[in-house]
Structure formats: structure tokens, C-alpha cells
Amino acid sequence: MNLIDGKKIAAELRNELKVEVDEIKKKFKKVPGLTVILIGDLTPSQIYVRNKEKSAKEIGLKSEIIKYPEDIQEISVLNKIDELNKDETVSGILVQLPLPDHIDKQKIIERINPDKDVDGFHPYNVGNLSSGYESSVPCTPLGCYLLIKRTEPNLSGKKAIVIGRSNLNGKPMAQLLLKENCTVTITHSKTKDLKNECLKGDIVIAAVGIPELVKADWIKKDAIVIDVGINKTDKGIVGDVAFEEVSKVAKALTPVPGGVGPMTIACLLKNTIECFKRSLK
Ligand code: GUN
């Protein structure tokens, strides 16, 4: 079994991006910038945002975090987004989710200029992705896609099973694989006989949030298995795939941690640079 080392591949991607940022600085005398809005004090969000800022600075991007208290009014956030949309030094804007209940997530997402939408959550980008046009692509499925392509460059005709139908992961993942001429099935928690659906997959992407749901007898021999899950359990953090047993059947498998996670942040940096390049057009 080939262990897909997301940590190493993400480090390589960050190195490539750093070179690109250096070239941009030389050529355009400008620095691509990422601004993250963090509302409230949820610990996981604080950790994610800190890691995003650290990685952005390491490759030479300008990076800024705007922090608001939990009880900030929605209108204040919308006004700040308007300001950032106009600010030429800001290439990408990310509002860290989840948001407090009194703030309308969709309203916030739709206020971000689609050209600065590094998350790829704006309906304009969602529509472009599903139409096969150029768009920002959500960071986690983009990271999964890059890992799959490194393992198997020609995906044409492969059967891909996506477990999970979220806007963040499952749906954009399916679109990316469709673009590569895969035959894609999106499954989810209500799918009947999920095990037999999975068994048909040359590629299986588990993004459903159920600890170690996918077992060895769900996986076709020599399938590629990508584990998006991050589940806290008594025995520590585990993915949606039973790693030990599935590693005996799969051709390639991502570990948790150290698989998809590091690719997500690297892809956020990639998206920030893409937004900068789009701003030049
Ligand atoms: N919270 C957890 N993952 C994400 C993400 O990819 N983007 C944003 N904006 N918030 C998140």
C-alpha cells in the first residue's frame, strides 16, 4: 500500500507557491494578501486561523486576521467585507466558519466579491465549478483532488464514490472528479447499502464525519482511498476510514492526521495567489 503523505506533498506545494510569490513580487512590485475574519472565540477556529496566517506568512504573502467578539452585529461584518472588497492590497477574503447563530452565513458568503472568494463558497464560484468554467475551488476538495492526481494522473473512466454531500466537501469534490471524466456517485448517510456502493469505487473519498465508518470489506482491491474525516474519539483523532484494515486492501490511502489536512491550508495559499492573478486580468 502506498501511503499518501499529505504533509510532504503540502510542503512541496508550499515551496512551489513561495517561488511563485517571489516572482510576483519581483515582476509586479505587489504582494498578494489574505485577510481572514474570525468571529467569536471557538478554540478550533482560532487554531485553524492561526495556522492559516502562519503558512501564508511563510510563503511571503501578506496576511491579516480581523477578530470580532461573538456578539458583533451582522451589519458590521458586512460593512467590513465591503471595505475589503474595495481594498486593492487584499487579494483573498475568508470568513472562518462556523458563525454565531445571529449571523446569516449565506448573506456573508454572498457579500464577498467572487473574485476574492478564496473559499470558493460564493454561488457564482459554485455555479462556475459545476459548469466546468474557471472558478475558485473549495480548499479541502481541491487538496484531495491534487493528492488523487499525484497517485493516478489519468482518472478518465474511473468510478469514484464520494461519501458525504456537503457544500464544503462532497459536492465540489464530485464536480472536480466529473471534470476529469470519472463516473461519480455521491452517497451520504441515508444511502441504502453504502457498503456495496463503496465496493464499486476505483476511488473512494470519505467526507461524512463518522469515525472509521469505511471498513476493509467496503473497499475494492487496489482502490485509492482519501480520508477527509477528523473525528475526536476516546483513542484520539481518527478519520472516516478504518486505517489499519483498509491499508491492507487499498492501493493508496491518506493517513489522519497528515493526509488531507495539510493540503487544505496549502490550497488556501494557492487560491489566494490565483485570486491575485485574476485581479491582474
Ligand atoms: N471552517 C472549517 N473549514 C473551513 C473552510 O474551509 N473555510 C472556512 N471559511 N471556514 C472553515
py3Dmol code that shows the C-alpha trace and the ligand (Angstrom):
import py3Dmol

protein = """\
ATOM      1  CA  MET A   1       0.000   0.000   0.000  1.00  0.00           C
ATOM      2  CA  ASN A   2       1.198   3.458  -0.896  1.00  0.00           C
ATOM      3  CA  LEU A   3       0.766   5.874   1.999  1.00  0.00           C
ATOM      4  CA  ILE A   4      -0.208   9.240   0.528  1.00  0.00           C
ATOM      5  CA  ASP A   5       1.955  11.619   2.547  1.00  0.00           C
ATOM      6  CA  GLY A   6      -0.130  14.807   2.591  1.00  0.00           C
ATOM      7  CA  LYS A   7       2.319  16.541   4.892  1.00  0.00           C
ATOM      8  CA  LYS A   8       5.195  16.073   2.455  1.00  0.00           C
ATOM      9  CA  ILE A   9       3.157  16.863  -0.661  1.00  0.00           C
ATOM     10  CA  ALA A  10       1.732  20.011   1.007  1.00  0.00           C
ATOM     11  CA  ALA A  11       5.289  21.128   1.888  1.00  0.00           C
ATOM     12  CA  GLU A  12       6.314  20.671  -1.760  1.00  0.00           C
ATOM     13  CA  LEU A  13       3.289  22.666  -2.912  1.00  0.00           C
ATOM     14  CA  ARG A  14       4.084  25.457  -0.432  1.00  0.00           C
ATOM     15  CA  ASN A  15       7.661  25.582  -1.764  1.00  0.00           C
ATOM     16  CA  GLU A  16       6.366  25.945  -5.326  1.00  0.00           C
ATOM     17  CA  LEU A  17       3.967  28.673  -4.193  1.00  0.00           C
ATOM     18  CA  LYS A  18       6.755  30.509  -2.398  1.00  0.00           C
ATOM     19  CA  VAL A  19       8.747  30.639  -5.645  1.00  0.00           C
ATOM     20  CA  GLU A  20       5.644  31.979  -7.412  1.00  0.00           C
ATOM     21  CA  VAL A  21       5.123  34.676  -4.749  1.00  0.00           C
ATOM     22  CA  ASP A  22       8.781  35.744  -5.082  1.00  0.00           C
ATOM     23  CA  GLU A  23       8.329  36.042  -8.861  1.00  0.00           C
ATOM     24  CA  ILE A  24       5.115  38.063  -8.416  1.00  0.00           C
ATOM     25  CA  LYS A  25       6.886  40.451  -6.028  1.00  0.00           C
ATOM     26  CA  LYS A  26       9.714  40.985  -8.498  1.00  0.00           C
ATOM     27  CA  LYS A  27       7.540  41.340 -11.555  1.00  0.00           C
ATOM     28  CA  PHE A  28       4.604  43.363 -10.225  1.00  0.00           C
ATOM     29  CA  LYS A  29       6.099  45.003  -7.122  1.00  0.00           C
ATOM     30  CA  LYS A  30       2.990  43.807  -5.264  1.00  0.00           C
ATOM     31  CA  VAL A  31       2.337  41.276  -2.525  1.00  0.00           C
ATOM     32  CA  PRO A  32      -0.749  39.029  -2.709  1.00  0.00           C
ATOM     33  CA  GLY A  33      -2.710  39.378   0.532  1.00  0.00           C
ATOM     34  CA  LEU A  34      -5.060  37.146   2.504  1.00  0.00           C
ATOM     35  CA  THR A  35      -7.476  38.593   5.059  1.00  0.00           C
ATOM     36  CA  VAL A  36      -9.255  36.250   7.466  1.00  0.00           C
ATOM     37  CA  ILE A  37     -12.239  37.339   9.564  1.00  0.00           C
ATOM     38  CA  LEU A  38     -12.644  35.411  12.808  1.00  0.00           C
ATOM     39  CA  ILE A  39     -15.775  35.906  14.900  1.00  0.00           C
ATOM     40  CA  GLY A  40     -16.002  34.647  18.471  1.00  0.00           C
ATOM     41  CA  ASP A  41     -13.536  32.512  20.384  1.00  0.00           C
ATOM     42  CA  LEU A  42     -14.128  28.888  19.366  1.00  0.00           C
ATOM     43  CA  THR A  43     -10.834  27.129  20.024  1.00  0.00           C
ATOM     44  CA  PRO A  44     -10.680  25.019  16.818  1.00  0.00           C
ATOM     45  CA  SER A  45     -11.392  28.093  14.676  1.00  0.00           C
ATOM     46  CA  GLN A  46      -8.674  30.053  16.485  1.00  0.00           C
ATOM     47  CA  ILE A  47      -6.167  27.263  15.829  1.00  0.00           C
ATOM     48  CA  TYR A  48      -7.133  26.938  12.143  1.00  0.00           C
ATOM     49  CA  VAL A  49      -6.897  30.689  11.611  1.00  0.00           C
ATOM     50  CA  ARG A  50      -3.522  30.938  13.346  1.00  0.00           C
ATOM     51  CA  ASN A  51      -2.191  28.119  11.136  1.00  0.00           C
ATOM     52  CA  LYS A  52      -3.540  29.799   8.025  1.00  0.00           C
ATOM     53  CA  GLU A  53      -1.791  33.066   8.933  1.00  0.00           C
ATOM     54  CA  LYS A  54       1.495  31.338   9.786  1.00  0.00           C
ATOM     55  CA  SER A  55       1.544  29.382   6.500  1.00  0.00           C
ATOM     56  CA  ALA A  56       0.630  32.478   4.486  1.00  0.00           C
ATOM     57  CA  LYS A  57       3.485  34.477   6.011  1.00  0.00           C
ATOM     58  CA  GLU A  58       5.951  31.606   5.495  1.00  0.00           C
ATOM     59  CA  ILE A  59       5.477  31.736   1.725  1.00  0.00           C
ATOM     60  CA  GLY A  60       5.693  35.544   1.691  1.00  0.00           C
ATOM     61  CA  LEU A  61       2.035  36.519   1.424  1.00  0.00           C
ATOM     62  CA  LYS A  62       0.634  39.495   3.298  1.00  0.00           C
ATOM     63  CA  SER A  63      -1.674  38.090   5.923  1.00  0.00           C
ATOM     64  CA  GLU A  64      -4.095  39.743   8.299  1.00  0.00           C
ATOM     65  CA  ILE A  65      -6.620  38.439  10.830  1.00  0.00           C
ATOM     66  CA  ILE A  66      -9.573  40.616  11.792  1.00  0.00           C
ATOM     67  CA  LYS A  67     -11.073  39.435  15.078  1.00  0.00           C
ATOM     68  CA  TYR A  68     -14.583  40.273  16.272  1.00  0.00           C
ATOM     69  CA  PRO A  69     -16.337  39.361  19.507  1.00  0.00           C
ATOM     70  CA  GLU A  70     -19.094  36.712  19.425  1.00  0.00           C
ATOM     71  CA  ASP A  71     -21.828  39.400  19.711  1.00  0.00           C
ATOM     72  CA  ILE A  72     -20.681  41.556  16.769  1.00  0.00           C
ATOM     73  CA  GLN A  73     -23.612  42.759  14.646  1.00  0.00           C
ATOM     74  CA  GLU A  74     -24.029  41.243  11.198  1.00  0.00           C
ATOM     75  CA  ILE A  75     -24.081  44.686   9.566  1.00  0.00           C
ATOM     76  CA  SER A  76     -20.615  45.481  10.953  1.00  0.00           C
ATOM     77  CA  VAL A  77     -19.196  42.354   9.333  1.00  0.00           C
ATOM     78  CA  LEU A  78     -20.939  43.133   6.045  1.00  0.00           C
ATOM     79  CA  ASN A  79     -19.507  46.674   6.104  1.00  0.00           C
ATOM     80  CA  LYS A  80     -16.020  45.316   6.735  1.00  0.00           C
ATOM     81  CA  ILE A  81     -16.392  42.915   3.784  1.00  0.00           C
ATOM     82  CA  ASP A  82     -17.435  45.870   1.573  1.00  0.00           C
ATOM     83  CA  GLU A  83     -14.284  47.675   2.658  1.00  0.00           C
ATOM     84  CA  LEU A  84     -12.060  44.643   1.968  1.00  0.00           C
ATOM     85  CA  ASN A  85     -13.718  44.118  -1.425  1.00  0.00           C
ATOM     86  CA  LYS A  86     -12.526  47.614  -2.417  1.00  0.00           C
ATOM     87  CA  ASP A  87      -9.049  47.282  -0.889  1.00  0.00           C
ATOM     88  CA  GLU A  88      -6.535  46.588  -3.662  1.00  0.00           C
ATOM     89  CA  THR A  89      -3.990  45.133  -1.221  1.00  0.00           C
ATOM     90  CA  VAL A  90      -6.426  42.345  -0.300  1.00  0.00           C
ATOM     91  CA  SER A  91      -6.425  39.508  -2.856  1.00  0.00           C
ATOM     92  CA  GLY A  92      -8.432  36.979  -0.868  1.00  0.00           C
ATOM     93  CA  ILE A  93     -11.061  37.171   1.882  1.00  0.00           C
ATOM     94  CA  LEU A  94     -12.029  34.269   4.143  1.00  0.00           C
ATOM     95  CA  VAL A  95     -14.665  34.388   6.870  1.00  0.00           C
ATOM     96  CA  GLN A  96     -13.964  31.492   9.211  1.00  0.00           C
ATOM     97  CA  LEU A  97     -16.959  29.179   9.765  1.00  0.00           C
ATOM     98  CA  PRO A  98     -18.955  28.321  11.813  1.00  0.00           C
ATOM     99  CA  LEU A  99     -20.546  31.701  12.556  1.00  0.00           C
ATOM    100  CA  PRO A 100     -22.643  32.651  15.602  1.00  0.00           C
ATOM    101  CA  ASP A 101     -26.369  31.892  15.147  1.00  0.00           C
ATOM    102  CA  HIS A 102     -27.413  35.551  14.782  1.00  0.00           C
ATOM    103  CA  ILE A 103     -25.242  35.974  11.677  1.00  0.00           C
ATOM    104  CA  ASP A 104     -26.615  34.731   8.341  1.00  0.00           C
ATOM    105  CA  LYS A 105     -23.862  32.613   6.780  1.00  0.00           C
ATOM    106  CA  GLN A 106     -25.244  32.815   3.256  1.00  0.00           C
ATOM    107  CA  LYS A 107     -25.552  36.620   3.420  1.00  0.00           C
ATOM    108  CA  ILE A 108     -21.905  36.857   4.494  1.00  0.00           C
ATOM    109  CA  ILE A 109     -20.664  34.484   1.793  1.00  0.00           C
ATOM    110  CA  GLU A 110     -22.605  36.316  -0.920  1.00  0.00           C
ATOM    111  CA  ARG A 111     -21.207  39.703   0.147  1.00  0.00           C
ATOM    112  CA  ILE A 112     -17.618  38.674  -0.665  1.00  0.00           C
ATOM    113  CA  ASN A 113     -16.508  39.689  -4.150  1.00  0.00           C
ATOM    114  CA  PRO A 114     -16.445  36.326  -6.023  1.00  0.00           C
ATOM    115  CA  ASP A 115     -13.000  37.253  -7.389  1.00  0.00           C
ATOM    116  CA  LYS A 116     -11.700  37.425  -3.782  1.00  0.00           C
ATOM    117  CA  ASP A 117     -13.563  34.327  -2.589  1.00  0.00           C
ATOM    118  CA  VAL A 118     -10.624  32.088  -1.619  1.00  0.00           C
ATOM    119  CA  ASP A 119     -13.023  29.520  -0.129  1.00  0.00           C
ATOM    120  CA  GLY A 120     -14.934  29.048  -3.377  1.00  0.00           C
ATOM    121  CA  PHE A 121     -18.206  29.188  -1.420  1.00  0.00           C
ATOM    122  CA  HIS A 122     -19.861  32.085  -3.301  1.00  0.00           C
ATOM    123  CA  PRO A 123     -22.761  30.867  -5.507  1.00  0.00           C
ATOM    124  CA  TYR A 124     -21.008  32.433  -8.517  1.00  0.00           C
ATOM    125  CA  ASN A 125     -17.989  30.189  -7.997  1.00  0.00           C
ATOM    126  CA  VAL A 126     -20.133  27.168  -7.130  1.00  0.00           C
ATOM    127  CA  GLY A 127     -22.017  27.683 -10.405  1.00  0.00           C
ATOM    128  CA  ASN A 128     -18.852  28.137 -12.434  1.00  0.00           C
ATOM    129  CA  LEU A 129     -17.323  24.979 -10.980  1.00  0.00           C
ATOM    130  CA  SER A 130     -20.421  22.956 -11.768  1.00  0.00           C
ATOM    131  CA  SER A 131     -20.471  24.363 -15.316  1.00  0.00           C
ATOM    132  CA  GLY A 132     -16.837  23.404 -15.757  1.00  0.00           C
ATOM    133  CA  TYR A 133     -15.658  27.033 -16.029  1.00  0.00           C
ATOM    134  CA  GLU A 134     -12.746  28.677 -14.261  1.00  0.00           C
ATOM    135  CA  SER A 135     -13.572  29.284 -10.595  1.00  0.00           C
ATOM    136  CA  SER A 136     -12.245  29.320  -7.058  1.00  0.00           C
ATOM    137  CA  VAL A 137     -12.482  25.761  -5.743  1.00  0.00           C
ATOM    138  CA  PRO A 138     -13.028  24.951  -2.032  1.00  0.00           C
ATOM    139  CA  CYS A 139      -9.667  24.182  -0.427  1.00  0.00           C
ATOM    140  CA  THR A 140     -10.305  20.717   1.041  1.00  0.00           C
ATOM    141  CA  PRO A 141     -11.699  19.048  -2.098  1.00  0.00           C
ATOM    142  CA  LEU A 142      -9.000  20.805  -4.146  1.00  0.00           C
ATOM    143  CA  GLY A 143      -6.386  19.272  -1.822  1.00  0.00           C
ATOM    144  CA  CYS A 144      -7.979  15.816  -2.179  1.00  0.00           C
ATOM    145  CA  TYR A 145      -8.046  16.230  -5.944  1.00  0.00           C
ATOM    146  CA  LEU A 146      -4.331  17.083  -6.090  1.00  0.00           C
ATOM    147  CA  LEU A 147      -3.499  14.040  -3.934  1.00  0.00           C
ATOM    148  CA  ILE A 148      -5.568  11.754  -6.184  1.00  0.00           C
ATOM    149  CA  LYS A 149      -3.971  13.170  -9.366  1.00  0.00           C
ATOM    150  CA  ARG A 150      -0.482  12.564  -7.992  1.00  0.00           C
ATOM    151  CA  THR A 151      -1.362   8.955  -7.306  1.00  0.00           C
ATOM    152  CA  GLU A 152      -3.227   8.370 -10.578  1.00  0.00           C
ATOM    153  CA  PRO A 153      -2.747  11.045 -13.269  1.00  0.00           C
ATOM    154  CA  ASN A 154      -5.324   9.593 -15.684  1.00  0.00           C
ATOM    155  CA  LEU A 155      -8.702   9.413 -13.982  1.00  0.00           C
ATOM    156  CA  SER A 156     -10.777   9.087 -17.148  1.00  0.00           C
ATOM    157  CA  GLY A 157     -13.470   6.411 -16.844  1.00  0.00           C
ATOM    158  CA  LYS A 158     -12.666   5.614 -13.208  1.00  0.00           C
ATOM    159  CA  LYS A 159     -15.543   5.038 -10.853  1.00  0.00           C
ATOM    160  CA  ALA A 160     -15.428   7.470  -7.935  1.00  0.00           C
ATOM    161  CA  ILE A 161     -17.561   7.157  -4.825  1.00  0.00           C
ATOM    162  CA  VAL A 162     -17.902  10.305  -2.720  1.00  0.00           C
ATOM    163  CA  ILE A 163     -19.298   9.711   0.770  1.00  0.00           C
ATOM    164  CA  GLY A 164     -20.814  12.965   2.032  1.00  0.00           C
ATOM    165  CA  ARG A 165     -22.782  15.660   0.202  1.00  0.00           C
ATOM    166  CA  SER A 166     -21.733  18.876   1.970  1.00  0.00           C
ATOM    167  CA  ASN A 167     -21.189  22.136   0.105  1.00  0.00           C
ATOM    168  CA  LEU A 168     -17.721  22.277   1.666  1.00  0.00           C
ATOM    169  CA  ASN A 169     -16.522  18.858   0.539  1.00  0.00           C
ATOM    170  CA  GLY A 170     -18.754  16.266  -1.108  1.00  0.00           C
ATOM    171  CA  LYS A 171     -20.426  18.346  -3.800  1.00  0.00           C
ATOM    172  CA  PRO A 172     -17.341  20.247  -5.052  1.00  0.00           C
ATOM    173  CA  MET A 173     -15.308  17.001  -4.854  1.00  0.00           C
ATOM    174  CA  ALA A 174     -17.809  15.336  -7.175  1.00  0.00           C
ATOM    175  CA  GLN A 175     -17.594  18.263  -9.634  1.00  0.00           C
ATOM    176  CA  LEU A 176     -13.793  18.098  -9.769  1.00  0.00           C
ATOM    177  CA  LEU A 177     -13.863  14.360 -10.468  1.00  0.00           C
ATOM    178  CA  LEU A 178     -16.577  14.754 -13.115  1.00  0.00           C
ATOM    179  CA  LYS A 179     -14.334  17.278 -14.891  1.00  0.00           C
ATOM    180  CA  GLU A 180     -11.701  14.507 -15.002  1.00  0.00           C
ATOM    181  CA  ASN A 181     -14.203  12.172 -16.705  1.00  0.00           C
ATOM    182  CA  CYS A 182     -14.778   9.988 -13.677  1.00  0.00           C
ATOM    183  CA  THR A 183     -18.138   8.305 -13.228  1.00  0.00           C
ATOM    184  CA  VAL A 184     -19.151   9.827  -9.927  1.00  0.00           C
ATOM    185  CA  THR A 185     -21.642   8.626  -7.324  1.00  0.00           C
ATOM    186  CA  ILE A 186     -22.410  10.909  -4.387  1.00  0.00           C
ATOM    187  CA  THR A 187     -23.504   8.885  -1.381  1.00  0.00           C
ATOM    188  CA  HIS A 188     -24.438  10.032   2.126  1.00  0.00           C
ATOM    189  CA  SER A 189     -25.775   8.950   5.485  1.00  0.00           C
ATOM    190  CA  LYS A 190     -29.180   7.976   4.009  1.00  0.00           C
ATOM    191  CA  THR A 191     -27.766   5.951   1.103  1.00  0.00           C
ATOM    192  CA  LYS A 192     -29.048   2.369   1.081  1.00  0.00           C
ATOM    193  CA  ASP A 193     -26.353  -0.300   1.194  1.00  0.00           C
ATOM    194  CA  LEU A 194     -23.470   2.142   1.356  1.00  0.00           C
ATOM    195  CA  LYS A 195     -21.012  -0.712   1.673  1.00  0.00           C
ATOM    196  CA  ASN A 196     -21.909  -2.122  -1.756  1.00  0.00           C
ATOM    197  CA  GLU A 197     -21.787   1.345  -3.353  1.00  0.00           C
ATOM    198  CA  CYS A 198     -18.277   1.811  -1.941  1.00  0.00           C
ATOM    199  CA  LEU A 199     -17.163  -1.562  -3.212  1.00  0.00           C
ATOM    200  CA  LYS A 200     -17.685  -0.327  -6.802  1.00  0.00           C
ATOM    201  CA  GLY A 201     -15.202   2.539  -6.362  1.00  0.00           C
ATOM    202  CA  ASP A 202     -11.794   2.749  -8.004  1.00  0.00           C
ATOM    203  CA  ILE A 203     -11.557   5.913  -5.906  1.00  0.00           C
ATOM    204  CA  VAL A 204     -13.348   6.429  -2.585  1.00  0.00           C
ATOM    205  CA  ILE A 205     -13.464   9.807  -0.825  1.00  0.00           C
ATOM    206  CA  ALA A 206     -14.844   9.653   2.707  1.00  0.00           C
ATOM    207  CA  ALA A 207     -16.098  13.033   3.936  1.00  0.00           C
ATOM    208  CA  VAL A 208     -19.021  12.150   6.156  1.00  0.00           C
ATOM    209  CA  GLY A 209     -17.754  12.715   9.715  1.00  0.00           C
ATOM    210  CA  ILE A 210     -18.377   9.214  11.122  1.00  0.00           C
ATOM    211  CA  PRO A 211     -15.324   7.704  12.863  1.00  0.00           C
ATOM    212  CA  GLU A 212     -13.855   4.700  10.982  1.00  0.00           C
ATOM    213  CA  LEU A 213     -17.060   4.101   9.020  1.00  0.00           C
ATOM    214  CA  VAL A 214     -15.292   2.694   5.954  1.00  0.00           C
ATOM    215  CA  LYS A 215     -14.015  -0.834   6.605  1.00  0.00           C
ATOM    216  CA  ALA A 216     -11.688  -3.140   4.643  1.00  0.00           C
ATOM    217  CA  ASP A 217     -14.594  -5.145   3.185  1.00  0.00           C
ATOM    218  CA  TRP A 218     -16.088  -1.912   1.749  1.00  0.00           C
ATOM    219  CA  ILE A 219     -13.055  -1.341  -0.474  1.00  0.00           C
ATOM    220  CA  LYS A 220     -12.244  -2.899  -3.838  1.00  0.00           C
ATOM    221  CA  LYS A 221      -8.716  -4.252  -4.089  1.00  0.00           C
ATOM    222  CA  ASP A 222      -6.287  -1.570  -5.292  1.00  0.00           C
ATOM    223  CA  ALA A 223      -8.710   1.321  -4.866  1.00  0.00           C
ATOM    224  CA  ILE A 224      -7.426   4.794  -3.964  1.00  0.00           C
ATOM    225  CA  VAL A 225      -8.922   5.919  -0.640  1.00  0.00           C
ATOM    226  CA  ILE A 226      -8.956   9.538   0.558  1.00  0.00           C
ATOM    227  CA  ASP A 227      -9.981  10.217   4.153  1.00  0.00           C
ATOM    228  CA  VAL A 228     -11.322  13.720   4.838  1.00  0.00           C
ATOM    229  CA  GLY A 229     -12.631  12.892   8.328  1.00  0.00           C
ATOM    230  CA  ILE A 230     -11.282  14.461  11.517  1.00  0.00           C
ATOM    231  CA  ASN A 231     -13.163  12.850  14.404  1.00  0.00           C
ATOM    232  CA  LYS A 232     -12.326  13.193  18.075  1.00  0.00           C
ATOM    233  CA  THR A 233     -12.689   9.828  19.846  1.00  0.00           C
ATOM    234  CA  ASP A 234     -11.508   8.209  23.114  1.00  0.00           C
ATOM    235  CA  LYS A 235      -8.482   6.883  21.252  1.00  0.00           C
ATOM    236  CA  GLY A 236      -7.594  10.279  19.784  1.00  0.00           C
ATOM    237  CA  ILE A 237      -8.233  11.817  16.361  1.00  0.00           C
ATOM    238  CA  VAL A 238      -9.377   9.299  13.742  1.00  0.00           C
ATOM    239  CA  GLY A 239     -10.666   9.639  10.189  1.00  0.00           C
ATOM    240  CA  ASP A 240     -13.789   8.262   8.478  1.00  0.00           C
ATOM    241  CA  VAL A 241     -11.747   5.239   7.323  1.00  0.00           C
ATOM    242  CA  ALA A 242     -10.561   2.308   9.479  1.00  0.00           C
ATOM    243  CA  PHE A 243      -6.938   2.967   8.547  1.00  0.00           C
ATOM    244  CA  GLU A 244      -5.193  -0.260   9.627  1.00  0.00           C
ATOM    245  CA  GLU A 245      -7.536  -2.714   7.926  1.00  0.00           C
ATOM    246  CA  VAL A 246      -8.178  -0.597   4.812  1.00  0.00           C
ATOM    247  CA  SER A 247      -4.410  -0.182   4.312  1.00  0.00           C
ATOM    248  CA  LYS A 248      -4.293  -3.944   3.581  1.00  0.00           C
ATOM    249  CA  VAL A 249      -6.662  -3.664   0.578  1.00  0.00           C
ATOM    250  CA  ALA A 250      -6.213  -0.161  -0.842  1.00  0.00           C
ATOM    251  CA  LYS A 251      -3.557   0.723  -3.432  1.00  0.00           C
ATOM    252  CA  ALA A 252      -3.111   4.119  -1.789  1.00  0.00           C
ATOM    253  CA  LEU A 253      -4.527   5.718   1.336  1.00  0.00           C
ATOM    254  CA  THR A 254      -4.240   9.040   3.187  1.00  0.00           C
ATOM    255  CA  PRO A 255      -3.495   8.952   6.922  1.00  0.00           C
ATOM    256  CA  VAL A 256      -5.299  11.061   9.553  1.00  0.00           C
ATOM    257  CA  PRO A 257      -3.639  13.283  10.623  1.00  0.00           C
ATOM    258  CA  GLY A 258      -1.060  14.083   7.935  1.00  0.00           C
ATOM    259  CA  GLY A 259      -3.162  13.408   4.841  1.00  0.00           C
ATOM    260  CA  VAL A 260      -5.788  15.828   3.591  1.00  0.00           C
ATOM    261  CA  GLY A 261      -5.416  18.350   6.465  1.00  0.00           C
ATOM    262  CA  PRO A 262      -2.067  19.897   5.437  1.00  0.00           C
ATOM    263  CA  MET A 263      -3.242  20.091   1.814  1.00  0.00           C
ATOM    264  CA  THR A 264      -6.247  22.223   2.783  1.00  0.00           C
ATOM    265  CA  ILE A 265      -4.098  25.088   4.036  1.00  0.00           C
ATOM    266  CA  ALA A 266      -1.644  24.793   1.136  1.00  0.00           C
ATOM    267  CA  CYS A 267      -4.622  25.049  -1.243  1.00  0.00           C
ATOM    268  CA  LEU A 268      -5.859  28.170   0.549  1.00  0.00           C
ATOM    269  CA  LEU A 269      -2.482  29.759  -0.242  1.00  0.00           C
ATOM    270  CA  LYS A 270      -2.783  28.545  -3.832  1.00  0.00           C
ATOM    271  CA  ASN A 271      -6.276  30.066  -4.097  1.00  0.00           C
ATOM    272  CA  THR A 272      -5.009  33.389  -2.699  1.00  0.00           C
ATOM    273  CA  ILE A 273      -2.353  33.537  -5.421  1.00  0.00           C
ATOM    274  CA  GLU A 274      -4.934  32.563  -8.068  1.00  0.00           C
ATOM    275  CA  CYS A 275      -7.193  35.421  -6.869  1.00  0.00           C
ATOM    276  CA  PHE A 276      -4.255  37.829  -7.103  1.00  0.00           C
ATOM    277  CA  LYS A 277      -3.526  36.684 -10.674  1.00  0.00           C
ATOM    278  CA  ARG A 278      -7.204  37.071 -11.597  1.00  0.00           C
ATOM    279  CA  SER A 279      -7.110  40.650 -10.278  1.00  0.00           C
ATOM    280  CA  LEU A 280      -4.466  41.477 -12.908  1.00  0.00           C
ATOM    281  CA  LYS A 281      -6.700  40.458 -15.818  1.00  0.00           C
TER     282      LYS A 281
END
"""
ligand_1 = """\
11
GUN
N -14.191 26.149 8.855
C -13.731 24.894 8.684
N -13.239 24.721 7.439
C -13.393 25.905 6.801
C -13.052 26.357 5.496
O -12.535 25.633 4.645
N -13.352 27.661 5.237
C -13.947 28.485 6.148
N -14.217 29.730 5.782
N -14.267 28.083 7.364
C -13.988 26.805 7.689
"""
view = py3Dmol.view(width=600, height=400)
view.addModel(protein, "pdb")
view.setStyle({"model": 0}, {"cartoon": {"style": "trace"}})
view.addModel(ligand_1, "xyz")
view.setStyle({"model": 1}, {"stick": {}})
view.zoomTo()
view.show()
